[in-house]
Amino acid sequence: MVPILFEDDDILAVNKPEGLATIPERRAKGDSVFEALSNERDEKLYVVHRIDKETSGLILFARTAATHRWLCRQFEDRTVSKTYLALCHGAIVGDRGTIEEPLRQFGSGRVAVDPERGKPSVTEYEVRQRCEHFTLVAAYPRTGRRHQIRVHLYHLGHLIVGDPLYGDKVLQQGFDRLMLHAWKLSVRLPSGRTLALEAPLPESFTRVLEAVGMAGRLCGPGEPNTAARRNPS
């Protein structure tokens, strides 16, 4: 069962586990969040947005056609506030930054920076914790391209831990999940009020953080990391 974070007459918000697709995949058979929720609740749901199969965290579904249009317009207008947590290889210099690199999707499903043919893409980030070999960042995608955060951080030279598509495959095999989590999201409801949601970190995510010495609270930019500093075994 997919954990429910919030629901009312218009919206259903869930905390998707990693390894489960948002919607049915074209080339692969298997469950999806959309199918699981539709079957469990025996109701018609509307897909508003998606996150990668390997990514965990917040997803919204609309429960009416009118709400679907309302929410989709906010995503299209880029007025939805989204925050992801990403654990990266290496020590990122500086407490915050902005990556503005155009992205292009290729037939293989991979995405790459392409200054000539790519679509405008912007990701802001700020450091939450550091240890000797890793950096935990909060990432704020201002555009919504496929694999945007993954490719932007890879381009920065700090690929996300456990990414099966980008970076050194031998290095990534030491981790059992992509360390990217859709953490927070806020939207305006049809009533006019703002709904702010947060998806708790799954155990699979916190386990890796603890292994690299990042147990404890999520520090803000410039704050010291009080977690034990130790390398993963």
C-alpha distance (Angstrom), angle and dihedral (degrees) to the residues before:
residue distance angle dihedral
M1 . . .
V2 3.81 . .
P3 3.85 111.1 .
I4 3.82 113.3 -109.8
L5 3.82 114.2 -137.8
F6 3.80 100.1 178.1
E7 3.78 140.1 -8.5
D8 3.78 139.1 174.9
D9 3.79 134.0 152.2
D10 3.82 91.5 -67.6
I11 3.81 109.5 31.8
L12 3.79 141.3 39.8
A13 3.82 117.4 -165.9
V14 3.80 121.6 -170.5
N15 3.80 139.8 179.7
K16 3.81 104.5 -124.6
P17 3.80 117.3 -150.7
E18 3.79 118.6 -132.0
G19 3.82 115.6 -96.9
L20 3.80 94.4 37.2
A21 3.82 119.1 104.6
T22 3.80 119.6 -129.2
I23 3.81 93.4 -134.4
P24 3.84 132.5 9.8
E25 3.81 111.0 -67.7
R26 3.78 120.5 -124.0
R27 3.79 98.9 -139.5
A28 3.78 101.6 29.9
K29 3.76 134.1 55.6
G30 3.76 121.1 -134.8
D31 3.75 145.7 91.5
S32 3.77 125.9 -50.8
V33 3.80 133.7 -167.8
F34 3.79 90.7 -113.6
E35 3.82 93.2 52.6
A36 3.80 93.9 43.7
L37 3.80 94.3 50.7
S38 3.80 94.5 42.5
N39 3.80 91.2 51.9
E40 3.80 96.5 42.0
R41 3.78 94.3 48.8
D42 3.80 98.5 31.7
E43 3.78 93.0 -137.2
K44 3.78 139.9 114.9
L45 3.79 112.0 -99.4
Y46 3.80 128.5 -172.8
V47 3.81 122.7 -139.0
V48 3.81 110.5 -127.6
H49 3.83 101.9 173.0
R50 3.80 140.5 -19.7
I51 3.79 141.2 -134.9
D52 3.79 126.0 -155.9
K53 3.79 118.3 -82.0
E54 3.81 90.8 -118.2
T55 3.82 92.1 50.7
S56 3.80 123.0 85.6
G57 3.77 128.1 -151.4
L58 3.79 148.0 55.2
I59 3.79 123.6 15.9
L60 3.79 127.6 168.1
F61 3.80 126.4 -148.5
A62 3.79 125.5 -173.2
R63 3.79 120.3 -133.2
T64 3.81 96.9 -158.5
A65 3.79 134.3 40.1
A66 3.80 91.3 -121.3
T67 3.81 92.7 53.5
H68 3.80 89.4 46.5
R69 3.79 90.6 57.9
W70 3.81 90.8 44.6
L71 3.80 94.2 52.8
C72 3.81 96.5 39.8
R73 3.80 89.4 54.9
Q74 3.81 89.9 56.4
F75 3.81 91.8 51.0
E76 3.79 90.8 47.5
D77 3.80 91.4 48.9
R78 3.84 90.2 46.9
T79 3.79 93.2 -126.5
V80 3.82 93.6 127.8
S81 3.80 113.2 103.2
K82 3.83 111.6 -137.1
T83 3.80 129.5 -179.0
Y84 3.80 125.3 -172.8
L85 3.79 130.0 -174.5
A86 3.80 116.7 -139.1
L87 3.79 130.1 180.0
C88 3.80 109.3 -148.7
H89 3.77 134.8 -167.9
G90 3.79 114.5 -110.1
A91 3.79 134.7 17.9
I92 3.79 111.0 -67.2
V93 3.80 111.9 -141.3
G94 3.81 114.8 -129.1
D95 3.78 130.1 20.7
R96 3.81 98.8 -100.4
G97 3.76 142.8 5.0
T98 3.79 148.3 163.2
I99 3.80 125.9 -119.4
E100 3.80 114.0 -156.3
E101 3.78 107.0 177.5
P102 3.83 124.7 140.5
L103 3.79 113.3 -119.9
R104 3.77 131.0 -148.4
Q105 3.80 127.9 -167.9
F106 3.79 118.9 -138.7
G107 3.79 129.8 -153.8
S108 3.79 91.3 -103.4
G109 3.80 89.8 66.1
R110 3.78 92.2 -109.5
V111 3.79 121.8 122.1
A112 3.80 127.7 -146.6
V113 3.77 141.2 178.0
D114 3.81 109.1 -92.5
P115 3.83 114.9 175.2
E116 3.81 92.6 -169.4
R117 3.80 105.7 40.4
G118 3.79 103.5 16.4
K119 3.80 126.8 108.2
P120 3.83 119.2 -112.6
S121 3.81 109.0 -90.1
V122 3.80 131.0 178.1
T123 3.81 130.2 -171.3
E124 3.79 123.9 175.6
Y125 3.79 120.2 -164.3
E126 3.79 142.6 -179.7
V127 3.79 130.2 -164.2
R128 3.81 116.4 -111.0
Q129 3.80 100.8 175.2
R130 3.79 139.2 -2.5
C131 3.75 135.3 -162.8
E132 3.80 130.6 169.6
H133 3.80 98.8 -76.2
F134 3.81 105.1 14.1
T135 3.81 141.9 52.1
L136 3.80 127.0 -159.2
V137 3.80 112.2 -150.0
A138 3.77 137.2 -177.2
A139 3.81 107.1 -135.0
Y140 3.79 124.5 -158.3
P141 3.82 112.5 -164.2
R142 3.80 109.0 -155.1
T143 3.79 90.8 -175.0
G144 3.80 127.3 37.9
R145 3.79 108.3 -129.9
R146 3.79 122.8 153.4
H147 3.84 111.4 -89.1
Q148 3.80 88.2 -3.8
I149 3.81 99.7 150.2
R150 3.80 92.5 40.1
V151 3.80 94.3 52.2
H152 3.79 96.1 39.8
L153 3.80 93.0 53.4
Y154 3.81 90.3 43.9
H155 3.82 88.4 52.5
L156 3.81 88.6 50.1
G157 3.80 87.7 58.1
H158 3.81 96.1 -107.9
L159 3.79 108.7 97.7
I160 3.78 118.9 -165.1
V161 3.79 114.6 -97.6
G162 3.81 114.8 -102.7
D163 3.81 96.4 12.5
P164 3.84 107.6 158.3
L165 3.83 93.9 -160.7
Y166 3.79 107.1 39.7
G167 3.78 130.6 50.1
D168 3.79 136.1 9.4
K169 3.82 107.0 -16.0
V170 3.80 93.4 -155.6
L171 3.79 91.0 53.2
Q172 3.81 92.7 46.1
Q173 3.81 93.9 50.2
G174 3.80 89.1 74.1
F175 3.82 89.6 72.4
D176 3.79 126.3 64.2
R177 3.81 98.9 -149.6
L178 3.80 144.0 28.1
M179 3.79 105.2 -96.5
L180 3.80 96.0 -135.9
H181 3.81 121.7 113.3
A182 3.83 129.2 -178.8
W183 3.79 93.7 -133.3
K184 3.81 111.1 170.1
L185 3.80 137.3 14.2
S186 3.78 135.7 172.3
V187 3.81 128.9 -167.8
R188 3.78 137.7 165.9
L189 3.79 114.5 -105.5
P190 3.82 123.2 -138.9
S191 3.82 86.1 -104.2
G192 3.81 89.0 63.6
R193 3.79 98.1 -112.6
T194 3.80 122.7 118.0
L195 3.78 119.0 -112.4
A196 3.83 114.6 -152.7
L197 3.79 116.1 -169.1
E198 3.80 135.2 -177.5
A199 3.81 127.7 -164.5
P200 3.83 113.4 -147.7
L201 3.79 115.1 -124.5
P202 3.80 111.8 -99.2
E203 3.79 120.1 -121.7
S204 3.80 90.3 -110.1
F205 3.82 88.9 61.3
T206 3.81 98.1 44.1
R207 3.80 90.6 46.6
V208 3.81 90.9 61.6
L209 3.82 91.6 44.4
E210 3.79 89.5 54.3
A211 3.80 91.4 47.4
V212 3.81 92.0 57.1
G213 3.81 94.1 43.2
M214 3.80 102.3 -97.2
A215 3.79 102.8 117.5
G216 3.80 115.8 139.8
R217 3.78 135.4 44.3
L218 3.80 123.3 -14.5
C219 3.80 106.7 -103.4
G220 3.77 123.0 -141.7
P221 3.82 123.9 -124.7
G222 3.79 112.1 -58.1
E223 3.80 94.8 7.5
P224 3.80 117.3 126.5
N225 3.77 119.9 -104.8
T226 3.79 104.7 -122.5
A227 3.79 93.8 -173.9
A228 3.77 119.5 111.8
R229 3.79 110.7 -84.5
R230 3.77 108.0 -132.4
N231 3.77 136.5 134.7
P232 3.81 121.5 -113.9
S233 3.77 113.5 -97.4
